[in-house]
Amino acid sequence: MGNLDQTQPRHARQAPHDLSPEQFRALGRQVVDQIADFLASLPGRPVAPGAAPAQVRAWQEELHRLGASGDYFFSLNRYLFLARR
């Protein structure tokens, strides 16, 4: 949290909104660069950390089979549901 010391004059406080437009832009660019680097790294990351490649292929085959039959999975708040027609 910010400075809660009420004894300092208001103009002396350091708050996040005290950034100049140039500082804000620079920080924004850093965040965008970090997101872009993360997205670029996704193809090299494991699909399901801790799962063997054979398990992931089996899940993929099952999802394709279910999709072809009209069934599908969806996720809500980290819970996985199977929807059937």
N, CA, C and O of each residue as an XYZ file, in Angstrom:
340
protein
N       0.839     -1.178      0.000
C       0.000      0.000      0.000
C       0.880      1.235      0.000
O       2.088      1.151      0.221
N       0.289      2.341     -0.240
C       1.020      3.603     -0.309
C       1.424      4.091      1.066
O       1.262      3.397      2.069
N       1.938      5.265      1.086
C       2.389      5.886      2.312
C       1.174      6.280      3.146
O       0.363      7.099      2.714
N       1.046      5.698      4.340
C      -0.093      5.987      5.205
C       0.244      7.020      6.270
O      -0.584      7.328      7.127
N       1.449      7.549      6.217
C       1.878      8.542      7.198
C       1.150      9.862      6.931
O       1.446     10.548      5.953
N       0.211     10.209      7.786
C      -0.594     11.416      7.606
C       0.122     12.675      8.090
O      -0.411     13.778      7.970
N       1.330     12.512      8.636
C       2.067     13.678      9.127
C       2.814     14.394      8.011
O       3.186     15.557      8.165
N       3.039     13.716      6.889
C       3.726     14.344      5.771
C       2.744     15.209      4.984
O       1.562     14.885      4.877
N       3.244     16.303      4.443
C       2.374     17.103      3.579
C       1.944     16.287      2.363
O       2.690     15.431      1.887
N       0.765     16.550      1.875
C       0.210     15.781      0.770
C       1.126     15.786     -0.460
O       1.255     14.760     -1.129
N       1.750     16.897     -0.765
C       2.592     16.994     -1.953
C       3.876     16.171     -1.838
O       4.537     15.946     -2.852
N       4.254     15.710     -0.635
C       5.495     14.970     -0.437
C       5.294     13.460     -0.588
O       6.271     12.710     -0.593
N       4.059     13.007     -0.711
C       3.809     11.566     -0.799
C       4.284     11.011     -2.135
O       4.259     11.702     -3.153
N       4.712      9.766     -2.116
C       5.062      9.042     -3.333
C       3.923      8.063     -3.608
O       3.692      7.140     -2.826
N       3.230      8.258     -4.690
C       2.119      7.385     -5.053
C       2.303      6.914     -6.493
O       2.971      7.586     -7.280
N       1.716      5.761     -6.848
C       1.875      5.256     -8.211
C       1.453      6.255     -9.280
O       2.027      6.262    -10.369
N       0.487      7.079     -9.003
C       0.029      8.029    -10.015
C       0.960      9.229    -10.161
O       0.687     10.140    -10.943
N       2.062      9.229     -9.407
C       3.050     10.309     -9.521
C       3.988     10.102    -10.705
O       4.972     10.830    -10.836
N       3.710      9.134    -11.568
C       4.556      8.874    -12.724
C       4.333      9.938    -13.788
O       3.217     10.408    -14.007
N       5.409     10.296    -14.428
C       5.275     11.195    -15.567
C       4.718     10.382    -16.740
O       4.781      9.152    -16.719
N       4.181     11.045    -17.751
C       3.704     10.301    -18.920
C       4.804      9.449    -19.554
O       4.536      8.344    -20.026
N       6.030      9.951    -19.569
C       7.140      9.193    -20.154
C       7.432      7.935    -19.326
O       7.673      6.864    -19.883
N       7.408      8.070    -18.002
C       7.640      6.912    -17.140
C       6.524      5.877    -17.323
O       6.786      4.677    -17.399
N       5.292      6.352    -17.391
C       4.154      5.460    -17.571
C       4.277      4.708    -18.898
O       4.058      3.497    -18.938
N       4.622      5.402    -19.974
C       4.795      4.761    -21.274
C       5.916      3.713    -21.229
O       5.768      2.613    -21.760
N       7.026      4.067    -20.595
C       8.156      3.130    -20.511
C       7.751      1.864    -19.750
O       8.079      0.756    -20.174
N       7.051      2.022    -18.642
C       6.598      0.859    -17.881
C       5.588      0.039    -18.685
O       5.614     -1.191    -18.657
N       4.707      0.726    -19.394
C       3.735      0.031    -20.236
C       4.418     -0.787    -21.318
O       4.011     -1.916    -21.593
N       5.445     -0.231    -21.930
C       6.196     -0.962    -22.955
C       6.883     -2.193    -22.362
O       6.938     -3.247    -22.995
N       7.404     -2.051    -21.148
C       8.049     -3.190    -20.492
C       7.042     -4.314    -20.267
O       7.356     -5.483    -20.488
N       5.831     -3.961    -19.828
C       4.805     -4.975    -19.589
C       4.430     -5.658    -20.895
O       4.326     -6.883    -20.945
N       4.227     -4.883    -21.944
C       3.882     -5.459    -23.247
C       5.004     -6.363    -23.740
O       4.733     -7.440    -24.270
N       6.256     -5.947    -23.577
C       7.389     -6.783    -23.980
C       7.405     -8.101    -23.202
O       7.657     -9.157    -23.784
N       7.140     -8.051    -21.903
C       7.121     -9.265    -21.095
C       5.999    -10.197    -21.542
O       6.198    -11.409    -21.620
N       4.835     -9.651    -21.832
C       3.716    -10.475    -22.305
C       4.059    -11.089    -23.658
O       3.807    -12.274    -23.880
N       4.630    -10.296    -24.562
C       5.002    -10.805    -25.881
C       6.046    -11.916    -25.760
O       5.952    -12.921    -26.465
N       7.028    -11.755    -24.891
C       8.045    -12.796    -24.686
C       7.405    -14.072    -24.152
O       7.748    -15.171    -24.588
N       6.478    -13.929    -23.211
C       5.797    -15.098    -22.659
C       5.003    -15.815    -23.754
O       5.090    -17.036    -23.884
N       4.231    -15.061    -24.538
C       3.441    -15.681    -25.605
C       4.340    -16.363    -26.637
O       4.005    -17.433    -27.145
N       5.471    -15.750    -26.942
C       6.401    -16.350    -27.898
C       7.004    -17.645    -27.363
O       7.386    -18.518    -28.142
N       7.092    -17.777    -26.036
C       7.693    -18.971    -25.443
C       6.707    -20.136    -25.324
O       7.124    -21.257    -25.033
N       5.417    -19.899    -25.539
C       4.416    -20.948    -25.336
C       4.637    -22.201    -26.183
O       4.474    -23.306    -25.666
N       5.001    -22.078    -27.466
C       5.193    -23.310    -28.241
C       6.254    -24.253    -27.665
O       6.191    -25.460    -27.897
N       7.195    -23.735    -26.943
C       8.234    -24.572    -26.363
C       7.944    -25.048    -24.952
O       8.745    -25.770    -24.360
N       6.818    -24.653    -24.417
C       6.474    -25.036    -23.043
C       5.628    -26.309    -23.039
O       4.952    -26.608    -24.023
N       5.664    -27.058    -21.934
C       4.825    -28.256    -21.846
C       3.341    -27.873    -21.809
O       2.958    -26.860    -21.224
N       2.525    -28.706    -22.446
C       1.080    -28.459    -22.470
C       0.496    -28.646    -21.077
O      -0.298    -27.832    -20.607
N       0.895    -29.716    -20.436
C       0.398    -30.030    -19.102
C       1.603    -30.437    -18.258
O       1.995    -31.604    -18.266
N       2.190    -29.494    -17.534
C       3.368    -29.837    -16.730
C       3.098    -31.038    -15.830
O       2.075    -31.093    -15.147
N       4.004    -31.981    -15.835
C       3.857    -33.176    -15.012
C       3.181    -34.326    -15.742
O       3.174    -35.449    -15.238
N       2.614    -34.074    -16.919
C       1.961    -35.139    -17.690
C       2.930    -35.656    -18.752
O       3.671    -34.890    -19.367
N       2.906    -36.946    -18.947
C       3.752    -37.553    -19.976
C       3.187    -37.217    -21.350
O       1.977    -37.045    -21.495
N       4.054    -37.121    -22.366
C       3.565    -36.835    -23.721
C       2.480    -37.811    -24.184
O       1.546    -37.409    -24.878
N       2.593    -39.077    -23.810
C       1.578    -40.064    -24.210
C       0.219    -39.717    -23.595
O      -0.815    -39.899    -24.237
N       0.216    -39.219    -22.355
C      -1.039    -38.802    -21.711
C      -1.669    -37.633    -22.462
O      -2.877    -37.619    -22.697
N      -0.857    -36.665    -22.832
C      -1.359    -35.491    -23.543
C      -1.946    -35.911    -24.887
O      -3.008    -35.425    -25.277
N      -1.260    -36.817    -25.605
C      -1.787    -37.298    -26.895
C      -3.114    -38.025    -26.693
O      -4.037    -37.872    -27.492
N      -3.207    -38.808    -25.634
C      -4.460    -39.531    -25.355
C      -5.590    -38.544    -25.071
O      -6.710    -38.739    -25.544
N      -5.313    -37.497    -24.312
C      -6.341    -36.479    -24.042
C      -6.764    -35.809    -25.339
O      -7.950    -35.575    -25.572
N      -5.779    -35.502    -26.183
C      -6.077    -34.836    -27.451
C      -6.961    -35.724    -28.331
O      -7.927    -35.246    -28.927
N      -6.633    -37.008    -28.409
C      -7.442    -37.937    -29.202
C      -8.861    -38.032    -28.649
O      -9.828    -38.069    -29.410
N      -8.981    -38.071    -27.341
C     -10.309    -38.144    -26.707
C     -11.113    -36.882    -26.988
O     -12.311    -36.962    -27.259
N     -10.474    -35.723    -26.927
C     -11.178    -34.471    -27.216
C     -11.646    -34.437    -28.669
O     -12.753    -33.978    -28.952
N     -10.813    -34.916    -29.591
C     -11.211    -34.963    -31.004
C     -12.396    -35.907    -31.191
O     -13.338    -35.596    -31.920
N     -12.343    -37.070    -30.524
C     -13.445    -38.033    -30.623
C     -14.736    -37.438    -30.083
O     -15.794    -37.562    -30.701
N     -14.642    -36.789    -28.927
C     -15.835    -36.176    -28.339
C     -16.366    -35.057    -29.228
O     -17.577    -34.926    -29.412
N     -15.466    -34.255    -29.776
C     -15.884    -33.169    -30.651
C     -16.600    -33.682    -31.885
O     -17.581    -33.085    -32.330
N     -16.119    -34.783    -32.442
C     -16.740    -35.353    -33.633
C     -18.138    -35.881    -33.327
O     -18.996    -35.908    -34.209
N     -18.371    -36.298    -32.096
C     -19.687    -36.826    -31.715
C     -20.642    -35.730    -31.253
O     -21.800    -36.007    -30.939
N     -20.159    -34.476    -31.211
C     -21.016    -33.372    -30.778
C     -20.855    -33.026    -29.306
O     -21.449    -32.059    -28.828
N     -20.058    -33.806    -28.583
C     -19.793    -33.512    -27.175
C     -18.580    -32.594    -27.084
O     -17.753    -32.563    -27.995
N     -18.474    -31.864    -26.014
C     -17.315    -30.993    -25.847
C     -17.079    -30.714    -24.371
O     -17.976    -30.841    -23.537
N     -15.851    -30.333    -24.080
C     -15.468    -29.946    -22.734
C     -15.484    -28.434    -22.629
O     -15.242    -27.732    -23.611
N     -15.764    -27.944    -21.452
C     -15.566    -26.528    -21.183
C     -15.106    -26.395    -19.741
O     -15.376    -27.254    -18.901
N     -14.425    -25.330    -19.480
C     -13.853    -25.099    -18.165
C     -14.503    -23.884    -17.534
O     -14.712    -22.861    -18.185
N     -14.815    -24.012    -16.272
C     -15.391    -22.912    -15.513
C     -14.700    -22.883    -14.157
O     -14.853    -23.800    -13.350
N     -13.945    -21.827    -13.918
C     -13.277    -21.665    -12.631
C     -12.437    -22.887    -12.256
O     -12.482    -23.372    -11.126
N     -11.663    -23.374    -13.245
C     -10.749    -24.505    -13.081
C     -11.434    -25.862    -12.963
O     -10.754    -26.861    -12.726
N     -12.728    -25.933    -13.117
C     -13.422    -27.205    -13.137
C     -13.704    -27.559    -14.589
O     -14.065    -26.688    -15.380
N     -13.547    -28.806    -14.943
C     -13.742    -29.233    -16.316
C     -15.081    -29.963    -16.407
O     -15.366    -30.855    -15.608
N     -15.898    -29.578    -17.385
C     -17.214    -30.164    -17.561
C     -17.328    -30.781    -18.948
O     -16.709    -30.303    -19.898
N     -18.108    -31.824    -19.060
C     -18.390    -32.456    -20.338
C     -19.835    -32.124    -20.706
O     -20.754    -32.392    -19.932
N     -20.027    -31.551    -21.866
C     -21.378    -31.231    -22.345
C     -21.743    -32.243    -23.429
O     -20.964    -32.483    -24.351
N     -22.908    -32.821    -23.314
C     -23.377    -33.803    -24.307
C     -24.682    -33.326    -24.907
O     -25.504    -32.695    -24.243
N     -24.849    -33.642    -26.175
C     -26.123    -33.309    -26.849
C     -27.133    -34.376    -26.610
O     -28.262    -34.278    -27.092
